[in-house]
């Protein structure tokens, strides 16, 4: 049975340790795919230095997330990641999109955001791990038949890593979380 590491506080100060713990567990389990949240590409670049084998999938914020028509991952950073062998996925967030427009306009929450708030009871990074697994599966960047390691954080950097079996969004309840490698203690 693998131990879980709990960080005293959430945030980017945990990034390096999260990546080392995640890489160790991915190696122990012979996982083929690592799915990582990275809005600017900085965490993905760090991950490339730590993960020596397997497919690294960097999931960015959707274009327009911070402000209209803006993409946080600059084209130069995307090109560097792709040249280094990292797949980069930019698409609608699994727990956002059209339903978020309903909330913003009609001031009522929709099911996807209720799911997101529920997952946040385990931490922001935990919610993002589940979300990017759905997004990567929907885009065909990962299999729904094999375990993967997901890494995300609270704000910037990484502080959470989980082993899960991804699912497509329409099969959300087929997603299985097998292990928590590390997360902030809330």
C-alpha positions, 0 to 999 in steps of 0.5 A: 500500500502506497503512502499518501503525502499531505502538504501543510498548505496548498500552493505552488511551493509543493510543485517540485515535491509533487512532481517527484512523488508522482513520477516515483508512483507512476514508475512503480505502477508502470503507468503510460500516461501522465496528465498535468494541468499547466496554464502557462507551461511552467509546471509542464516544463518542470515535469518534462525534467522529472518524468523520463518515460511515458506520455506527458499530456499538458492540459491548459486553460481554455482560450478565453478563461482569463479574458476574452480571446486570450490564451495563457499558454503562449505559442512559443511555450506551446511549441517548446513543450511539443518539441520536447515531446509533450502533448498539449490540450486546449479545450473547453473545461469539463466543469465549465463551458455553456453551463458557466454561461448560464450561471453568469447570465441567469445567476443559477448553478448548473450540474457541472459546477455542482460537481466541481464544488463537490470535488473541491471538498477534497481540494482545488487540485483534486477537482482539477485532476478529475476535470483534466482526466475527463478532458484528456479522455474526451480529446483522445489523449488518454485511454479510458481503459488504462490507469493514468496519473493526474497532477494539478494544483491550487492556483499555480504550480502543483500540489495534488497527484492522483492515480485514476482511470479516466472516463469520457465526460458522458460516462463521468461515473465510470471514472475511478480514483484509485490512489491519492499520491499527495494533496494539501491537508485542508 
